[in-house]
Amino acid sequence: MTAGETIRGLAELTRPVNVLAASVLTFIGAFVAGGVTTETPETVTAVAATGLAVGAGNAINDYFDREIDRINQPERAIPRGAVSPRGALAFSLVLFVAAVALALTLPRSAVAIAGINLVALVAYTEFFKGLPGLGNALVAYLVGSTFLFGAAAVGEIGPAVVLCALAAIATLTREIIKDVEDVEGDREEGLNTLPIAIGERRALYVAAGLLAIGVLASPLPYVLGHFELAYLLVVIPANAIMIVAAYESFEDPTAGQSHLKYGTFLAALAFIVGRAALELEFGWF
């Protein structure tokens, strides 16, 4: 492998799209919590720390999953030989150290969330990934907590709690569908994921039920007066996309989990629109 191919492989290990998405979610958490009063240095630091931590988590996940990926994802960096297992592990540790160094400059509540998440990331890849539902729930918490981390960075967690819960539910749904997609490789590796433990069809019904709870709860920020009508105008089509994606997953889990991601991003946008509309109403811009 050439140096260019190795650099490309290292970048792939981080999952750049996932890094960008998590960083955006952290920014949204800070925005929802503080709006235009958000302190720029703290927000920038939180976003950067999130990106580094997610990149590190993805890299170390590929390190532990290298044998499974030879079956499920042979084109990934380690199975195809672009990056050695030892190189992937060292790269993830460098990213983890950089993320921790940044997080330590933030308020105590943000540092606490970062510490919990760091332990959770390592525990997931080493202990929880193959356990029915538990690994999925841990990933769901990690995604939802990016909103809390962004909010904590600017000193106010409260407004992001509902956003965290809704994001966690949507992520848990998608993770279960992904396990259905990967059931062949997971069974080969001896993992006991939810679809393997209870059956693929039943797992998809569990995922659909969880999504239904999230959809029913999504109007809460409007009902509680946190956001204006603009929030509903964006979250309703987001819900529709996610419902269609859940239905689609019964025939095509790959397409279903992919489309569910789009609905989740649109739902996150609804919180930005809701907060922006609120600030415009009160003349805060």
Secondary structure as GFF3:
##gff-version 3
##sequence-region A 1 285
A	DSSP	alpha_helix	3	13	.	.	.	ID=ss1
A	DSSP	alpha_helix	16	34	.	.	.	ID=ss2
A	DSSP	three_ten_helix	35	37	.	.	.	ID=ss3
A	DSSP	alpha_helix	40	64	.	.	.	ID=ss4
A	DSSP	alpha_helix	66	72	.	.	.	ID=ss5
A	DSSP	alpha_helix	85	103	.	.	.	ID=ss6
A	DSSP	alpha_helix	108	123	.	.	.	ID=ss7
A	DSSP	pi_helix	124	128	.	.	.	ID=ss8
A	DSSP	alpha_helix	134	153	.	.	.	ID=ss9
A	DSSP	three_ten_helix	158	160	.	.	.	ID=ss10
A	DSSP	alpha_helix	161	181	.	.	.	ID=ss11
A	DSSP	alpha_helix	183	189	.	.	.	ID=ss12
A	DSSP	alpha_helix	194	198	.	.	.	ID=ss13
A	DSSP	alpha_helix	200	217	.	.	.	ID=ss14
A	DSSP	alpha_helix	220	223	.	.	.	ID=ss15
A	DSSP	alpha_helix	229	248	.	.	.	ID=ss16
A	DSSP	alpha_helix	253	281	.	.	.	ID=ss17
###
